[in-house]
């Protein structure tokens, strides 16, 4: 659970809410999310996407890293251009094979290196498990 989440009990709604403070701080904020108020819903999904981006970036650098840039400070953002398409794919409930195929295309067609199928497969699984 993210360190900035809170837990709150709203007996009148029969709900225990765990989430970011802008959702769980009071019954009104929680109701706004349930009722799909555009402001709070956008804020919620922006937060989800930012967290997913951070998690995916970390996995790409630590588990996948086909070029080996993890230890180089200037290489920390090398895979960032591929994250938006990967996140878009994730939002459409892909299979592990779909994620693998995307990563495999990046390795072979965009980065131009010889990929490691086993490492790419493990990375695809980790990404789906984490998001």
N, C-alpha and C positions, 0 to 999 in steps of 0.2 A: 504494500500500500504506500503510495507517495507520502512523504513526510509532511506535506502541507494539507493533507486531508483531515477532516474532522468527522466525528460521529455525533448525531443528534437524534433525539427521540421526539416524535410528534404524535402524542396519543390521540389527538383529535382526528388525525388522518389514519391512525393505526399504522404508522410507518416509523422504521428506524432508517435513517438516511446516513450513508457514509459517502463522503465525496468532498470536492473542493468547497471552500467556505462560501463561495458565491451560490452554491446549490444547497448546502446543508446548514447554513447559518440560522435560518428561520423557516417557519412553515410557509410563509409567502414565497420565498425564493424557490423552495421545493415545488410548490404548486405551479409556479411559473414554468418550471422545466417540464413538469408533467403535462401541463396544458400547451406545451410547445410554443411558449412565448419566443418570438424570433431573436430578441436580444440575448436572452440567457441561453437559448439553444445554440446560437452561433458561438457564443463564448465557450460553451461546453465542448462543442465539436472542434473548435480551434485548439483547445487545450488537448483533446484526444490526439489530434493530428500532430501537434508539437511533441507530445510524448512518444508517439509512434516513430516520428522522424528521428528523435534522439536514440531510441532503442535500436532502430534499424541501422543507423549510422554506427553505433557501437558494435553491433554484430558484424557488420560488413568489415570493419577494421580489425576486430579481434579474432573472428572465426574464419572469415573468408580471405580477405587481403591477398588476392592472386598476384599482385605486383610486389608485395612485401614492403609496403610503405608505412606500416604501423609504427615503427620505431623512429621514423623521420618526421620532425615537426612540420616540415613543408608538405608532407604527404597526407596529413590528417584529413584534408578535404577532397582528396582525389576521387572518391566514389560519390560525393555529394550530388553531382549532376544526374545520377541514376536513381536517386532516392525518390523524387517526385513520381516518376513512372511506376516505381515499385509500390509506393503508397497508394497510387491510383488502382493498381492491380489488387492490392490487399483489400481495398474498400469494396471489391466485387466478389469477395469470398472465393479466392482461388484455391485450387488444390496445391499440394506440395509440388507436384509435377509442373504446374503452371509457374510457380515461383522459381523452381529449378531452371526451367526453360528460359525465363527472363534473365536470370543471373548467368546462365551458360552463354546466351547471346551477347551479354555485356562483355564477358571474358574473351570470347573468341572473335566477335565482330567489331566491338568498340575499343577494347583495350589491346587487342591483338596479341594476347599471350596464350600459351597452352594451359588450359584449365585443368583443375583437379576435380574429376567428377564426384568422388566421394566427399571431398570437402564442400563442394557446391551443394550437394544433396543434403548434407548435415546442416549447412547454413540455411537452406530453404526451410527445413524443418524447424530450426531454432527461431527463425523470423516469424513463422506462423504461430508457434507456441507462445512467443513473447508479445504478440500484438493481438 
